[in-house]
Amino acid sequence: MGSQKRIAKELAELVETPPEGITVELADESNLYEWTVHMEGPDGSPYHVQRKIPGEALLPTGYPFKPPAVSFATKIYHPNVTTDEKGSMCLGMLRPDEWKPSSKISAVLQFARQLLAEPMPDDAVEGRIAEQYKNDRKRFEEIARDWTRQYATS
C-alpha cells in the first residue's frame, strides 16, 4: 500500500506543479501504475517544433524499490532511443543496479527531456544515429526535426 501512496503523491505533485515542458496524467483512471506523458522538445533542440512528444511511464508494483520504465509512444530519431514503436530510452538512472528508491519520477522525466537537448552518443542504443550525431550534426538535426514534425502530436 505504501507504493500506491507514494505514486499518488508523486502524480499529484507532477499534475499540480509540472516540470517545464512536461505534462503527466493517468493513462487510465483505474490504473495508478500507468501514466501518459507529453513532452515539449527543449528550446534549441531539433525536437522543439511546436508539438508534444507523447510517452509513457510504467511503474512497477515494487516502486520505489524498482525503477519505472519510461518510453516515448512514438518514433523519435535520437541516439539514446530505439527507433521502433516501443521508443525505449537508454537512461542509466533507470538501470536496476543504478536506481535509487529516493529518486522521483519527476527527476526521471526531467532527465529524459534533458536528453533530448543533450544526447549521449557514447551510451547509444542506436549506433548509426550516434555516429551521425557525432559526424554530421546538421543532417542529424534535420532528420530529428522531420521525424518530430511527422510523429509528435499537436
C-alpha positions as CSV (number, residue, x, y, z in Angstrom):
1,M,0.0,0.0,0.0
2,G,2.9,2.4,0.7
3,S,3.8,2.1,-3.0
4,Q,0.4,3.3,-4.1
5,K,0.5,6.2,-1.6
6,R,3.9,7.3,-2.9
7,I,2.9,7.0,-6.5
8,A,-0.3,9.0,-5.9
9,K,1.7,11.7,-4.1
10,E,4.2,12.0,-6.9
11,L,1.5,12.1,-9.5
12,A,-0.4,14.8,-7.7
13,E,2.8,16.9,-7.4
14,L,3.5,16.5,-11.2
15,V,0.0,17.5,-12.1
16,E,-0.2,20.5,-9.7
17,T,3.3,21.8,-10.5
18,P,4.6,20.1,-13.6
19,P,8.3,20.5,-14.6
20,E,8.9,22.8,-17.5
21,G,7.8,21.2,-20.8
22,I,6.3,18.1,-19.3
23,T,2.7,17.1,-18.5
24,V,1.5,13.9,-16.9
25,E,-1.8,12.2,-16.5
26,L,-3.1,8.7,-15.8
27,A,-3.5,6.6,-18.9
28,D,-6.5,5.0,-17.3
29,E,-8.2,6.5,-14.2
30,S,-8.4,3.0,-12.6
31,N,-4.6,2.2,-13.0
32,L,-2.2,4.2,-10.9
33,Y,0.8,2.5,-12.4
34,E,0.4,3.7,-16.0
35,W,1.0,7.3,-16.9
36,T,0.7,9.2,-20.1
37,V,3.5,11.8,-20.5
38,H,3.7,14.7,-23.0
39,M,7.0,16.4,-23.5
40,E,7.9,19.5,-25.4
41,G,11.2,19.4,-27.1
42,P,13.6,21.7,-25.3
43,D,14.4,25.1,-26.9
44,G,17.3,25.0,-29.3
45,S,16.9,21.2,-29.9
46,P,15.7,19.7,-33.1
47,Y,12.7,18.3,-31.1
48,H,11.4,21.8,-30.4
49,V,8.8,22.0,-33.2
50,Q,5.6,23.3,-31.5
51,R,4.4,19.7,-31.0
52,K,4.4,17.4,-28.0
53,I,6.2,14.1,-27.9
54,P,3.9,11.5,-26.4
55,G,5.4,9.0,-24.0
56,E,4.5,6.8,-21.1
57,A,5.8,5.9,-17.6
58,L,5.0,2.4,-16.3
59,L,5.6,2.0,-12.6
60,P,6.2,-1.5,-11.2
61,T,4.3,-2.6,-8.2
62,G,7.6,-2.7,-6.4
63,Y,8.1,1.1,-6.9
64,P,10.1,2.9,-5.5
65,F,12.4,-0.1,-4.9
66,K,12.2,-0.9,-8.6
67,P,12.7,1.7,-11.3
68,P,9.9,2.8,-13.6
69,A,10.0,2.2,-17.3
70,V,9.9,5.4,-19.3
71,S,9.5,5.4,-23.1
72,F,8.3,7.5,-26.0
73,A,5.0,6.4,-27.5
74,T,6.0,7.5,-31.0
75,K,9.0,7.2,-33.2
76,I,11.8,9.5,-32.4
77,Y,15.2,10.0,-34.1
78,H,17.7,10.0,-31.2
79,P,20.9,8.0,-30.4
80,N,19.5,7.1,-26.9
81,V,16.0,6.0,-28.0
82,T,15.1,2.9,-30.0
83,T,13.6,3.8,-33.4
84,D,10.9,1.1,-33.1
85,E,7.4,1.7,-31.9
86,K,8.5,1.0,-28.3
87,G,10.6,4.1,-28.1
88,S,12.7,2.7,-25.3
89,M,15.2,5.1,-23.7
90,C,18.6,4.3,-22.5
91,L,18.7,6.1,-19.2
92,G,21.4,5.0,-16.8
93,M,19.4,6.1,-13.7
94,L,16.7,3.5,-14.6
95,R,19.0,0.5,-14.7
96,P,18.1,-1.7,-11.7
97,D,21.7,-1.6,-10.4
98,E,21.7,2.3,-10.5
99,W,18.2,3.1,-9.4
100,K,17.8,4.6,-6.0
101,P,14.4,4.4,-4.2
102,S,14.9,8.1,-3.2
103,S,14.7,9.1,-6.9
104,K,11.4,10.6,-8.1
105,I,9.6,10.2,-11.4
106,S,9.7,14.0,-11.9
107,A,13.6,13.8,-11.9
108,V,13.4,10.9,-14.4
109,L,11.2,12.8,-16.7
110,Q,13.3,15.9,-16.5
111,F,16.4,13.9,-17.2
112,A,14.6,12.3,-20.3
113,R,13.7,15.8,-21.6
114,Q,17.2,17.0,-21.0
115,L,18.5,14.0,-23.0
116,L,16.6,15.4,-26.0
117,A,18.7,18.6,-25.7
118,E,21.9,16.8,-24.9
119,P,22.1,13.3,-26.4
120,M,24.8,10.9,-25.1
121,P,26.2,9.2,-28.2
122,D,28.7,7.2,-26.3
123,D,25.8,5.4,-24.5
124,A,23.7,4.9,-27.6
125,V,21.1,2.2,-28.4
126,E,21.1,3.3,-32.0
127,G,24.7,3.2,-33.1
128,R,24.1,4.6,-36.6
129,I,22.3,7.6,-35.3
130,A,25.0,8.2,-32.7
131,E,27.6,8.2,-35.4
132,Q,25.6,10.6,-37.5
133,Y,25.2,12.8,-34.4
134,K,28.9,12.9,-33.9
135,N,30.0,13.2,-37.5
136,D,27.2,15.1,-39.3
137,R,25.2,17.1,-36.7
138,K,23.4,19.2,-39.3
139,R,21.9,16.1,-41.0
140,F,21.1,14.5,-37.7
141,E,19.2,17.6,-36.6
142,E,17.3,17.8,-40.0
143,I,16.1,14.2,-39.7
144,A,15.3,14.5,-36.0
145,R,13.2,17.7,-36.7
146,D,11.4,16.0,-39.6
147,W,10.6,12.9,-37.5
148,T,9.3,15.0,-34.7
149,R,7.1,17.0,-37.0
150,Q,5.8,13.8,-38.5
151,Y,5.3,11.7,-35.4
152,A,4.7,14.1,-32.5
153,T,1.2,15.3,-31.6
154,S,-0.1,18.8,-31.8
